[in-house]
Amino acid sequence: MKEIVIFGSYCNTKEKLAALEKSITDAKALNLDVLVFGRYPIPEKTQKLCDYWIFDKSNPVMLDRALNHWCATHGKYISNWFYDYGYAALEQIVKTLGFTKSLNYDIAYWLVYDVDLTNFQSFREVCLF
């Protein structure tokens, strides 16, 4: 069975890049191929850790839409507005799954670049059986 892990990324800080590199290393330790899809360029040394690296300079964030997350705590309302990144994320998923399908992968795990893979093997075993 041919498997690949896909990491969606926007690693515009050293901390995010370090998290991505750790995720790649952890996935490789599980003998998984790795594809990183990014909308922010990564260094060549990080690209070389991957089996595939796709850079897409488009970032279709819906700037005309915003989401409001709010909560009440200690008698006060806290409100946070942020742009809608949902479409950009869904587009990444569709593009990368199409790419991996064209390479004849049987299973593709789509993850965010900073996911903790410590218990991933247990999840993987459930998926495979």
C-alpha positions as a Markdown table, in Angstrom:
| # | Residue | x | y | z |
|---|---|---|---|---|
| 1 | Met | 0.0 | 0.0 | 0.0 |
| 2 | Lys | 1.5 | 3.3 | -1.1 |
| 3 | Glu | 1.0 | 6.0 | 1.6 |
| 4 | Ile | 1.9 | 9.7 | 1.8 |
| 5 | Val | 1.5 | 12.4 | 4.4 |
| 6 | Ile | 0.7 | 15.9 | 3.2 |
| 7 | Phe | 1.5 | 18.9 | 5.3 |
| 8 | Gly | -0.2 | 22.1 | 4.6 |
| 9 | Ser | 2.0 | 25.0 | 5.6 |
| 10 | Tyr | 2.4 | 28.7 | 5.9 |
| 11 | Cys | 5.8 | 28.8 | 7.7 |
| 12 | Asn | 6.6 | 32.5 | 7.9 |
| 13 | Thr | 8.5 | 32.3 | 11.2 |
| 14 | Lys | 11.5 | 30.3 | 12.4 |
| 15 | Glu | 9.3 | 28.6 | 15.0 |
| 16 | Lys | 6.8 | 27.5 | 12.4 |
| 17 | Leu | 9.6 | 26.2 | 10.1 |
| 18 | Ala | 11.1 | 24.2 | 13.0 |
| 19 | Ala | 7.7 | 22.7 | 13.7 |
| 20 | Leu | 7.4 | 21.7 | 10.0 |
| 21 | Glu | 10.9 | 20.2 | 9.9 |
| 22 | Lys | 10.1 | 18.1 | 13.0 |
| 23 | Ser | 6.8 | 16.9 | 11.5 |
| 24 | Ile | 8.6 | 15.9 | 8.3 |
| 25 | Thr | 11.3 | 14.1 | 10.3 |
| 26 | Asp | 8.7 | 12.3 | 12.4 |
| 27 | Ala | 6.7 | 11.2 | 9.3 |
| 28 | Lys | 9.9 | 9.9 | 7.6 |
| 29 | Ala | 10.6 | 7.9 | 10.7 |
| 30 | Leu | 7.3 | 6.2 | 10.1 |
| 31 | Asn | 8.4 | 5.4 | 6.6 |
| 32 | Leu | 5.9 | 7.7 | 5.0 |
| 33 | Asp | 6.5 | 9.7 | 1.9 |
| 34 | Val | 6.1 | 13.5 | 2.5 |
| 35 | Leu | 4.5 | 16.2 | 0.4 |
| 36 | Val | 4.6 | 19.8 | 1.7 |
| 37 | Phe | 2.2 | 22.3 | 0.2 |
| 38 | Gly | 3.1 | 25.8 | 1.0 |
| 39 | Arg | 1.9 | 29.3 | 0.3 |
| 40 | Tyr | 5.0 | 30.8 | 1.9 |
| 41 | Pro | 8.5 | 29.7 | 0.5 |
| 42 | Ile | 10.6 | 27.4 | 2.6 |
| 43 | Pro | 14.4 | 27.1 | 2.5 |
| 44 | Glu | 16.0 | 24.6 | 0.1 |
| 45 | Lys | 17.3 | 22.5 | 3.1 |
| 46 | Thr | 13.7 | 22.0 | 4.2 |
| 47 | Gln | 12.6 | 21.2 | 0.7 |
| 48 | Lys | 15.2 | 18.4 | 0.5 |
| 49 | Leu | 13.6 | 16.7 | 3.5 |
| 50 | Cys | 10.5 | 16.2 | 1.5 |
| 51 | Asp | 9.7 | 13.8 | -1.3 |
| 52 | Tyr | 7.6 | 16.5 | -2.9 |
| 53 | Trp | 7.3 | 20.3 | -2.3 |
| 54 | Ile | 4.6 | 22.4 | -3.9 |
| 55 | Phe | 4.7 | 26.2 | -3.6 |
| 56 | Asp | 1.6 | 28.1 | -4.6 |
| 57 | Lys | 1.9 | 31.8 | -4.4 |
| 58 | Ser | -1.8 | 32.3 | -4.6 |
| 59 | Asn | -3.5 | 32.5 | -1.2 |
| 60 | Pro | -7.3 | 32.9 | -1.7 |
| 61 | Val | -8.2 | 34.4 | 1.6 |
| 62 | Met | -11.6 | 35.9 | 1.6 |
| 63 | Leu | -10.8 | 39.5 | 2.6 |
| 64 | Asp | -14.4 | 40.6 | 2.1 |
| 65 | Arg | -15.6 | 38.1 | 4.7 |
| 66 | Ala | -14.6 | 38.0 | 8.4 |
| 67 | Leu | -15.4 | 35.7 | 11.2 |
| 68 | Asn | -16.0 | 36.8 | 14.8 |
| 69 | His | -15.0 | 34.6 | 17.7 |
| 70 | Trp | -16.4 | 35.9 | 21.0 |
| 71 | Cys | -16.8 | 34.7 | 24.5 |
| 72 | Ala | -17.9 | 36.0 | 27.8 |
| 73 | Thr | -15.6 | 35.7 | 30.8 |
| 74 | His | -15.6 | 37.3 | 34.2 |
| 75 | Gly | -18.6 | 39.5 | 33.2 |
| 76 | Lys | -16.8 | 40.8 | 30.1 |
| 77 | Tyr | -17.2 | 40.1 | 26.4 |
| 78 | Ile | -14.1 | 39.4 | 24.3 |
| 79 | Ser | -14.4 | 39.6 | 20.6 |
| 80 | Asn | -11.8 | 38.6 | 18.0 |
| 81 | Trp | -12.3 | 39.3 | 14.3 |
| 82 | Phe | -10.2 | 37.4 | 11.7 |
| 83 | Tyr | -10.4 | 36.8 | 7.9 |
| 84 | Asp | -12.0 | 33.7 | 6.5 |
| 85 | Tyr | -9.1 | 31.3 | 5.6 |
| 86 | Gly | -11.5 | 28.3 | 5.0 |
| 87 | Tyr | -11.5 | 28.5 | 1.2 |
| 88 | Ala | -7.7 | 28.7 | 1.1 |
| 89 | Ala | -7.4 | 25.6 | 3.3 |
| 90 | Leu | -10.0 | 23.6 | 1.2 |
| 91 | Glu | -8.2 | 24.6 | -2.0 |
| 92 | Gln | -4.9 | 23.2 | -0.6 |
| 93 | Ile | -6.6 | 19.9 | 0.3 |
| 94 | Val | -8.2 | 19.5 | -3.2 |
| 95 | Lys | -5.0 | 20.4 | -5.0 |
| 96 | Thr | -2.7 | 18.1 | -3.0 |
| 97 | Leu | -5.1 | 15.1 | -3.0 |
| 98 | Gly | -5.4 | 15.5 | -6.8 |
| 99 | Phe | -1.6 | 15.6 | -7.1 |
| 100 | Thr | -1.1 | 12.5 | -4.9 |
| 101 | Lys | -3.8 | 10.6 | -6.8 |
| 102 | Ser | -1.9 | 11.3 | -10.0 |
| 103 | Leu | 1.2 | 9.6 | -8.4 |
| 104 | Asn | -0.9 | 6.5 | -7.6 |
| 105 | Tyr | -0.9 | 6.8 | -3.8 |
| 106 | Asp | -3.5 | 4.6 | -2.1 |
| 107 | Ile | -3.7 | 6.6 | 1.1 |
| 108 | Ala | -3.0 | 10.3 | 1.8 |
| 109 | Tyr | -3.0 | 11.7 | 5.3 |
| 110 | Trp | -3.6 | 15.5 | 5.1 |
| 111 | Leu | -2.2 | 17.3 | 8.2 |
| 112 | Val | -1.2 | 20.7 | 9.3 |
| 113 | Tyr | 2.5 | 21.4 | 9.5 |
| 114 | Asp | 2.7 | 21.5 | 13.3 |
| 115 | Val | 0.7 | 18.4 | 14.2 |
| 116 | Asp | 2.2 | 16.1 | 16.9 |
| 117 | Leu | 2.9 | 12.7 | 15.3 |
| 118 | Thr | 3.7 | 11.0 | 18.6 |
| 119 | Asn | 0.6 | 8.7 | 18.5 |
| 120 | Phe | 0.1 | 8.8 | 14.7 |
| 121 | Gln | 1.1 | 5.1 | 14.2 |
| 122 | Ser | -2.0 | 4.1 | 16.3 |
| 123 | Phe | -4.2 | 6.2 | 14.1 |
| 124 | Arg | -2.5 | 4.9 | 11.0 |
| 125 | Glu | -3.1 | 1.3 | 12.0 |
| 126 | Val | -6.8 | 1.9 | 12.5 |
| 127 | Cys | -6.9 | 3.4 | 9.0 |
| 128 | Leu | -5.1 | 0.5 | 7.4 |
| 129 | Phe | -7.1 | -2.3 | 8.9 |
